[in-house]
């Protein structure tokens, strides 16, 4: 008696595809929000310069303000890359599962 392998699915393929698409969309929304935050911060920095708030600052204070301005969007880029990678990883895992199932089915058909 042959031992037939169980070729059932333990997950919802459509659910995984929807999750990958949602991660992709959410990553772009987060990147947009961090980009908007950067634009608002740049606008605020420019307005501080126009209104004279930066006039009495020492060089190191001025550089520190610029560094803080530049480092604000870095987490947004990291989140964007991480969410994009997670979405692509789900698609890669689905492809691996599909190929494994196909090879297993072909092997079972050859054995019969």
C-alpha positions as CSV (number, residue, x, y, z in Angstrom):
1,X,0.0,0.0,0.0
2,X,1.4,3.4,-1.1
3,X,1.6,6.3,1.4
4,X,0.0,9.2,-0.5
5,X,1.4,12.6,0.6
6,X,-1.2,15.1,1.8
7,X,-1.2,18.0,-0.8
8,X,-3.7,20.2,1.1
9,X,-3.1,23.8,1.8
10,X,-2.7,25.0,5.3
11,X,-3.2,28.7,4.4
12,X,-5.4,30.9,2.3
13,X,-3.5,31.7,-0.9
14,X,-5.8,34.7,-1.6
15,X,-5.3,35.9,2.0
16,X,-1.6,35.9,1.6
17,X,-1.8,37.8,-1.7
18,X,-4.0,40.4,-0.1
19,X,-1.6,40.7,2.8
20,X,1.3,41.2,0.5
21,X,-0.6,43.9,-1.4
22,X,-1.7,45.6,1.8
23,X,2.0,45.6,3.0
24,X,3.0,47.2,-0.3
25,X,0.3,49.9,0.0
26,X,1.0,50.5,3.7
27,X,4.8,50.9,3.0
28,X,4.0,53.6,0.4
29,X,1.6,55.4,2.7
30,X,4.3,55.4,5.5
31,X,6.9,56.7,3.1
32,X,4.5,59.5,2.0
33,X,3.8,60.4,5.6
34,X,7.5,60.6,6.5
35,X,8.1,62.6,3.3
36,X,5.4,65.0,4.3
37,X,6.9,65.3,7.8
38,X,10.3,66.1,6.2
39,X,8.7,68.8,4.0
40,X,6.9,70.4,7.0
41,X,10.2,70.3,9.0
42,X,12.1,71.9,6.2
43,X,9.4,74.6,5.9
44,X,9.6,75.2,9.6
45,X,13.4,75.5,9.5
46,X,13.1,77.9,6.6
47,X,10.5,80.0,8.5
48,X,12.8,80.1,11.5
49,X,15.5,81.5,9.3
50,X,13.2,84.1,7.7
51,X,11.9,85.2,11.1
52,X,15.3,85.5,12.6
53,X,15.2,82.7,15.1
54,X,18.4,81.2,13.7
55,X,20.4,84.5,13.8
56,X,21.7,84.1,17.4
57,X,22.6,80.4,17.1
58,X,26.2,79.1,17.3
59,X,27.6,77.1,14.5
60,X,27.2,73.8,16.3
61,X,23.5,74.6,17.2
62,X,22.9,75.3,13.5
63,X,24.5,72.1,12.4
64,X,22.7,70.1,15.0
65,X,19.4,71.5,13.8
66,X,20.3,70.4,10.2
67,X,21.3,66.9,11.4
68,X,18.0,66.5,13.3
69,X,16.2,67.6,10.2
70,X,18.0,65.1,8.0
71,X,17.7,62.1,10.3
72,X,13.9,62.4,10.7
73,X,13.0,60.5,7.5
74,X,15.5,57.7,8.1
75,X,13.0,55.5,10.0
76,X,10.5,56.0,7.3
77,X,12.9,54.6,4.7
78,X,13.8,51.7,7.0
79,X,10.0,50.9,7.5
80,X,9.5,51.2,3.7
81,X,12.3,48.8,2.9
82,X,11.2,46.3,5.6
83,X,7.5,46.3,4.5
84,X,8.4,46.0,0.9
85,X,10.8,43.1,1.7
86,X,8.1,41.4,3.8
87,X,5.5,41.6,1.0
88,X,8.0,40.3,-1.5
89,X,9.0,37.5,0.9
90,X,5.3,36.4,1.1
91,X,5.2,36.2,-2.7
92,X,8.5,34.2,-2.8
93,X,7.2,31.8,-0.2
94,X,4.0,31.3,-2.2
95,X,6.1,30.6,-5.4
96,X,8.3,28.1,-3.5
97,X,5.2,26.4,-2.1
98,X,3.6,26.2,-5.5
99,X,6.7,24.8,-7.1
100,X,7.1,22.2,-4.3
101,X,3.4,21.2,-4.7
102,X,3.8,20.9,-8.5
103,X,6.9,18.7,-8.2
104,X,5.3,16.6,-5.5
105,X,2.2,16.1,-7.7
106,X,4.3,15.1,-10.7
107,X,6.3,12.7,-8.5
108,X,3.0,11.1,-7.2
109,X,1.7,10.8,-10.8
110,X,4.8,9.1,-12.0
111,X,4.7,6.6,-9.1
112,X,1.1,5.5,-9.9
